[in-house]
Amino acid sequence: MSPLAISFDDVLAAADIVAGQVLRTPLMPAPRLSALTGARVFVKHENMQVTGSFKERGATVKLTGLTEDERRRGTIAMSAGNHAQAVAYHAKRLGIPATIVMPETTPLVKVENTRAHGARVVLFGETLYESAAHAREIAEAEGLVFVHPYDDPAVMAGQGTIALEMLADEPDLDVLVVPIGGGGLCSGIATGAKGVKPGIEIIGVEAALYPSFHNAITGEDKPIGGPTLAEGIAVKTVGTLTLPIVRSLVSDILLVDEAEIEHAVYAYATLQRTMAEGAGAAGLAAMFSEPERFRGRTVGLVLCGGNIDARLLASVMVRELEREDRIISFRITSSDRPGLLGRITSRLGELGANILEVSHGRLFLDVPAKGVTIDLTVETRDADHTRAVLEALTADGLAPQRIDARGLSETAF
């Protein structure tokens, strides 16, 4: 059997390289997440790196190791955003020209941040696979050094330095929960962590829409693809160098759905007071999906990135408030008489509900000619307050009907 692509010694050597070039991010206790999950939770805040993600570690190790000729010719990388920003930032710092090929679907914030670091950005293709093929064509045509986002020993070893720092700060960690896309982060962390503490458990987490490692390891053929909040780990093809390490050192690959990822992004923002992109929140999402697996254990979460578009974050926050019944929409259908709207809004004020939106309609064909519909969106304190508001409106004879993603319900409850 051939040896694995990297060893513990490689991770130790990488730690010497990143020291002083990459931020040693804090491992922070998370008491509110601990209370929520029943585990003793610590969060490694890689979202505090200059470019907002762990990718700086692998990029620094790779770029530092280039020869003078390779530095002169320049580098090229393909990425959905975080690897792009990391390569662009550290290439500029080291005086190395950088070209980045990104999928056309990459969030604008990541594209603009990459350009701001001085890289030439080429938008090509719908997927990372298409971007990678185009990047290799450019590399061959222009003599550039290709910097792979995960399937490169230098990159993998660089990411593994996270594990060394986590266990140095909290030796009692008994499980690390790591987002996994192409496998560079997970394979590096597994190598580093097992070198320090052989008995520690490593668990990888994939978006359920992109179960690439799950399929590769279990032999299943779950469908791959679709729009996911965790675009940073939305990889269709696993690394050829990373797969043997993950298979050897990672105990399990958990799959998390989109609602769980959204809930984790929301929890990081409201409970940990920090920003997480979808991929960065995947580890916490796994704890939400299988709480009994982690209850009572000392868990290290890798918040691997915080580059989330502000509008997307706002949408996630509102959607979670809706799931918690703290923002609700409902319809009141009644005879059209003067003062009705004022009566309803005053009553909602008395009940402590904050009105966010009102739509007053007289033209729906399913409403009598002398009737009116009033659609309201209100904010409440919690689910119990919501129920009290709807019960009070029902007692007032207004018969509110909830409006949700499926449309108009028969009743308010």
N, C-alpha and C positions, 0 to 999 in steps of 0.2 A: 504494500500500500504506500502511495506517495505521501510525503510529509505535508502537513498543512501549510498554507501560504505564509502565515506569520507565526512567530513564537512569542513567549512571554518576554524574552530578551529584546525582541524587536519593539515591543511596547515600552519597555524600560528605556531603550535608546531614543524612542520618539519623545518620551517625557523630557529628556534632556534638551531636545531640539525646540519643543514648544515653550519651555520655560523662558519667560521674559518676552516672548513673541505673541503669546495668546493669553488672554485673561484666565486666571485660575478662578473659576466661578464658584460661588458658595453652594454648599449643601445645606439647605435650610430645613429645620423641623417644620412640620405642617400640622399643628394641633387640630385645626378645624377639619382638615381632610382626614386626619386620624379618627376624630369623633364620628365623621360621616361614614367611614369605611370599617371601623373596628380594628384597624391595623395601626402600627406605629410607623407613620409615613415621614420620609425625608425626600425633599425635592432638590435635584441637581439643576441649577438655573442656567442652562446653556443659552437661554434666550437673552442673557446679559452680555454675550459676546458683542463686539463692535458691530458685526453684520447681523446679529440676532439669532445665530444658530451655532451648533457644534461643528459645522463644516469647516470652520477656520483651522481646526486642529490638523485634519488630514491634508488640507490644502497647504498649510505651512510646512509640514514634513516633506510633502512631495516637491514643492517649489524650492525649498532649501537644498534639496539633494540634486538639483539639476546641474549639469556641467556648464562651464562658461559659454560654450558654443550653443547649448540648448537655451540658455537664458537670452542670448543674443537673438536667436531665431524667434523666440516667443512661444507662448502656449495657447492651447485651445481646449475648451471644455463644453460639455453639454449638460444642461441642468434646467429643472423647473423653477429654480430661483435661489435656494440657499447655497448650494455648491457654487453657483454662478457668482454670487456676491462675495463669497469667501475667496475664490480664486482671483476675482477682479481686485479685491481690496489688498490681498497680500502680494499679488503680482506687482501692483503699483508701488507698494511699500518697498519691495525688493528690486524695483527697476526692471521688471520683466514685462514685455508687451503681452496683452491677453485678449483673446477673442472668445466670446461666449455664444453658443448656439442654444436658443431656448424655444420650446414649443410655442406656437402662436396663441395657445390658450393660457399661457402663464399670467398670473395676476399682475396687473399694471404696477403695483407697488414694488414687486420684485424686479421687474424689467427696468423701471426708472432708477431704483437703488443700484442696480448693476452698472448702468450707464454712468451714474454719478461717481462710481469708483474708477472711472477712466477706461473701462473695457469697451471694445467694439462688440456690439450686440447684433446678432443675426437671428431673426425670428423665422423659424422654419418648422413645418409639420404640425400635426395634431397631437402626437405622442412623443415621449422621450425616445422611443425606438427610432422614429423618423428623424428626430433631431440628432441622435447619435450617429446615424448613417451619414447625414449631411456634414456633421462635424469632422468625421473621419475623411470625407472627401476633401474638405478644405485643408485639413492637416497635411494630407498627402500632396495636394497641389502647392501649398505654400511652405512646406517643410516645418510645420509647427509641432510642438510636443503635446500629445493628447493627455489631458489630466482627467482620468475617469472618476466619476463621483463616488464609486464604491468598490469596483473590482480592481483594486490596485493595492499591493502590499503596503506601500508607504502611507496611503490614505487610511487603510484599515488600522495600521499600527497607531497612527495619529489619533484616530477616534478612540482607541483603546485606553488612551491616557485618562479619559473620564473615569474609568473604573478605578484606576490607581488613586485618584483624588478622592473619590467617594469613600473608599475603604480606609484611606488614611484619616479622613474626617470622622467617619462613623464605622469602626471595625465590627460593630454588632449587626450590621446589615446581613440578613440571611436570604434575601431574594432581591434581584434587580429586575425591573420591568422596563423593557426597552422597545421603542417603536422600531419596526423593521420594514424596509422597502426593498432595496437591492441587497442589503445585508452588511454594508460596510461598518455601520455603527454597532450593530448587534454582534458581529463576529469579532470586532476589535475589543468591545467591552467584555465579551465572554472570555477572550484570551487573557486580557488583563486581570479580570476578576478571579478567574480560576487559578491564575498564577500566584495571586496573593492569598486567596482563601478557597482551596479546592472544593470545599463542601457547599459553597454558595450556589443558589439556584438562579439560573438565568431564564427569563421568560420573554419571548418575542411577541409583539402585538402588530397585527396587520389590520387594515381596513377590510371589512367583510367583502367589499366590492373588488378588492385586489388581493385574493388569497394565494399569491404566487408561491411563497415559501411553504404554506400549508399544503398546497397541491404537490410541490416537489418532494416534501418529506413524507407525506401520508400516501401518496399515489392516487389521491382523489383528483377529480376533474371538475372542480367547482368553476363556474363561469367567472371570467375576469373582465372588468371594465365598468364604466359608468361614472357619473359625476360624483366626486367625493370631496368633503371638506378637508380631508387629509391628503391633499395632492402631493405633498412631500414624500409620502410613502406609497403613492399610486404607481407601482412598478409592475409591468407585466412579465418581465424576464429576470430571474434571480441571477446573482453573480456566480460565475463558474469557480471563482476563488473563495467566495464567501460561503457558498452552500456546504462544502465539506465541514467547515468550522461550525456552522450553525447546527448541522446534523449531529456533530460530535459533542458539542458543549451546551447546547440550548435544550432545556427539558421539554418545552412545549411552545407552540405558536397559537396564540388566542386571536380570535376574530371579533372585531367590534363593529356594530352597525352605526349608521350615521347619527341616529338620535343619541346614542351613548357618547359619541365624539362631541356632539354639540353640548351635551350636558357637562362633559369634562372641561371644555373651553369656558363655559359659563362658571363652573366651580372654581377654576383657577382665577378667573377675574374677580369673583365676588368673595371667595373664601381665602385664597392665597394672595390676593391683591397683585396679580401678575398676569402678563399677557402670554397666551399660548396659541399658536396656530393649530390647525386640526391634527397634523402629524405629531406635534409636540405634546398634545393632550391625550394621545392614544393609550399611553400607559395607565393614566388615571381612568380612562374609559374602560379598560380591562378590569380594573378593580371594581368598577360599578357593575360590570356585566357578570362577574363571578366573585361576589363578596366573600363567600365562605372559603374560597381558596386562599384568601389573604388574611382573614380575620386572626388577630392575635400575633401576627408575624411582624418583623421589622423590615419594612419595604423601602427600597430606594427607587424613586421614579426619575427618569431622565426626561426633563422638559427640554427637548432637543431644539426647539425653535419657537420664536414668537413673532414671525413675520406674517401677520394676518391683515388683510385689507380692512380698513376702518369700517367701510360700509357692510362688509360681510360680518364683522364682529358685532355691529349694531343689530343686524338681522338675527344673529344667533341669540343675542341677549333678549330681544323681543320674543322670539320663538320660545325660549325657555320660560319667560314670564307667562306666556300663553299656556304652556304645558303645566305650569304650577297653578293655573287658574287665577293669576294675578292680573292678567289682561284678558278680558272676555268681550265678545261681540254678541249682541242679541237684537231681536226685532220685536217691536210692539206694533200691532195692527189694531186700529180703533176708528171710530167715526171722526170725521174731520170737524173739529169744533175749535173756536178761538181759545187760546190759552193752554191747549193740550201740551205743546212742546215745553212751555214754561213750567207747567205743573210737573212734568216728568223730570226736567233738569233740576228743579228745586228739590224734588223728592230725593234724587240721587245725591245732591249736596247734603241733605239731612242725614242720609245713610253713610256718608263718608266716602263715597265713590268719586273718583276723579274722571271727568269726561274727557276722552282723547279725540273722539270723532263722532259727528252726527250726520246722518243722511236722511232727509225728509222727502218722501216720495208720494205722489198722488196718481201716477200714471200707470202703475202695474195693473195688468188686466185681471189678475187673480184677486184684486182688491175691489170692493164695491165702489161705485161711482162717487158716493159720498164718504168714502173711507180714505184712510191715509196709513202709510207705513213709516215708522221711524226706526232706522237702524242706528244703534249706538255701540261704540267701543269705549269701555271704561277700564280704569285701573283700580284695583283693590289691594288690601293689605296681604291677603292670603286666601286660600281656598275656602276656609270657613267664613271669611268676610264676604266672599263672592256668593256663597250659598245664602247667607243672610240677606244680601241685597236682592237676590232673585226671589227669595221667599216673600220679602216685604212688597215687592212690586206685584207679585201674584196675589197677595192678600188685598192689595189696592185695586184689584180687578183689571190690571193692565196686561196680564197673560204674556210675559216675555218668552220668546223662543230663541234658544241659543243658535248662533251661527258659527260653524267651525269649518274645517277643511273639507268636510263632506257636504257642506251646505246647511240648509235650515233644518233644525231638529223639530220633532213633534212637541217637545216640552222644553222647559228651562233647565231640567235637571237630568 
